[in-house]
Amino acid sequence: MQIQERQESFSTKSAVEEASISIQRVDANVLPKVWPHIQKLMYDHQEWSKGEFTVDACLSRVFNGTSTLWAAIDLGANEIIGLVSTTDDVDGSGRPFTIIAWLQSEKDRFNDWVKLALDGIEKRAYDEGHHRVVLVGRKGWSRTLLKKYHIKAYLFEKRISRDN
């Protein structure tokens, strides 16, 4: 599956299945074409987040250019097996950086593509002169997936809204 003719992408062979995996940027102009292939992953992430993420908000950010959506494609099976959303920002010192806002995967396929996606996003950020890549993830990822990342802060949250 190719999302668009000229796209930014990262590819490799998966050691697990010997299938080619490609991480491809999903631009707003191809979202309608790709939507049938990603909607389940998007709604799964919305359900998992318990309201912290909505499909409409994500799509709005892609359409207005404030977020980039990436699809992990198993080329052998011709299916999208994961999604990543990134945002570029500037820190308090004026240096640009990339935020990996969220990742979502088909069940049991996360390890097939996520390292390729992170490596590609890190390279893209470096090539664009970004200072760092930041991501919020589950604690268990620090033991396996995110060994190159350092815990720089803890995130504290207090609900103050009237809705649950």
N, C-alpha and C positions, 0 to 999 in steps of 0.2 A: 504494500500500500504506500503510495506516495501522496502526501497531503497537497503539495503544490509543486509546480515545475521547478522553480528556483527557491529553495528554502535553506535556512540555516539548519544544519543537522549534525549529529554525532553518531557514528556507527561502529559496531564491533561484532564479533562472534561470541555468543553466550556459551560458556564452558558447560553449563548444565544441559542444554539441549542441542548444542551445535547448530543453533539457528541464528541467523543474523538478527540483531536488535538495532533499531535506529531510533534516535531521539530527534524529533522534528518539531520545529517551531510551528505553532498554529496561529496564523495571522487572522485578523477579524474578517478579511474578505473570503476566507475559506471555511469559517466556522459553520455556515449553513450546510456545506457539503460534508463536513466531518461530524456534525452534531449527532447523527444516528449512531456513530461509533463511540462517542464519548459520553453520551447522556447518562448511561448507567453508572459510570465511574463518578460523574459529577454529583448525581443524586445520592450515591453511596457515601460520598464525602460529606454532603450536607447532613445526612442522617447521623453519621458518626460524630460530627461536630456538635450535635445537639443545639443547633441554632447559631453557633459562632461563625458559620459560613453559610452563604446561600448561593445557589446557582445563579440567580438573577444578578446579585452583586458582583460575582466573579465575571460573568459575561459582560456586564457593564464596564468593568475595569479593562477588559480586553478590548472592547469596542472603542473606549475613549483613550486607549493607548497608555494607561498607567500600569498595566500588568501584561506580562507575556505568558502565554500558555504553551507548554511543551508536551508532546505526546510520545510515549514509548511504544514503538511498533515492533511486534514480532513479525518480521518479513516472511518467515517460513510459513506461519499460520495466517498471515495477512490480517492481523488483528491488533487493535490498540490495547495494550496491557497495563498502561499506567499514565498518569498525568502529573505534571509539576507546574506550579505557578510561581513566577518570579516578578520582582519589582525592583527598579533601580531607584536609588535615593542618594542624598548628599548628607554627610554627617555634620556635626557642629563645627568641625574645622574646615569645612568646604570640600572634603574629599568624597568622591563618589564611591558607592558600594552597592552590592547586590543583596537583596533579601530573598531567600527561598521561603515563600509564604506557606505553601502546603504541598504535600505529595499524596497521591492516591493510587493504589494498585489493585489489579485483579488478585484474588486470593491466591496465595502461594507463588506469586510471580515477582514480588518486590525485589528479591535478590538477583533476579535475572537482568534487571535494567537500572536499578537505582545508582550503582557506582558509576556506570557510564554517564548517566544524566548529571550527577554531581561533578564528575571530572570535566564534562563538556561545559557546564555552566561556569565552573571555576575558570576554565581557560578563556571563555568568552569574556568574563568579567575582567580578567587580567589583560587581555588584548585591548579592551576598551578603557584601560587605565584605572580600573576600580581598585580601591585600597584593600577591600576585604569582601568576603561572602559571609552572610549571617543567616542562620536558620533556627527556627524553633521546632524542636522535635521531642520525641519521647525519650525518657531517661535511658532505656535499654539501647538505643541507637549509639550512645556514647561508648559502649563497650565493644561494639562491632563495626557499625557503619561509619561512625564519625570519629575514628581514632585520630585523624589529622586536625580535628576541630578542638578547641579549648572552651571549657565552660568559663565564660567571662562575667556572667551575672545570673541571678535567679530572677524569675518572673513571679511577682506577687500580684494577685488579683483579688479584688473585693467587688462583689456585685452590688450596685447601687441603683439599678433601674427598677421601675415598678413592675415590669413584666418579668416573668420567670426566666 
